[in-house]
Amino acid sequence: MSEKTERVQVAWARLEQWLAEHAPLSHRSLLPPAHEEEIVAADAELRRQLGFGLPLELAALWRLCGGVDHQVIEEDEQGEVGSGAFLPGGIILSPSQALGPRLPGVGQKDGWDGLAAVP
């Protein structure tokens, strides 16, 4: 295991522990890890279209959490008003959600006109 992967795991464990204690609704909104096949496919698609793969840290995160189940909720006793609000931008996208709108599939029109974009 790389040092970067280990740092992601330690940080994620701390975040999950904090959420479980202080923001239980957000904690419950965390999805299980992404399937390894989905991570490998996203990495392969980036390599095919852009010449580089996923950052190790992003792949490590997806192996811990496959995304956030977004729910509109009323403010609770902890002051939570939306699942995922603890994240920058309020989201963790799954591999397919992250790459889908940004990279065209084989034989599909490139809506970004070749712009090299990653999630």
Summary of the structure (lengths in Angstrom):
residues: 119
radius of gyration: 16.1
end to end distance: 23.5
largest distance: 50.1
contacts: 291
relative contact order: 0.17
helix: 47%
strand: 3%
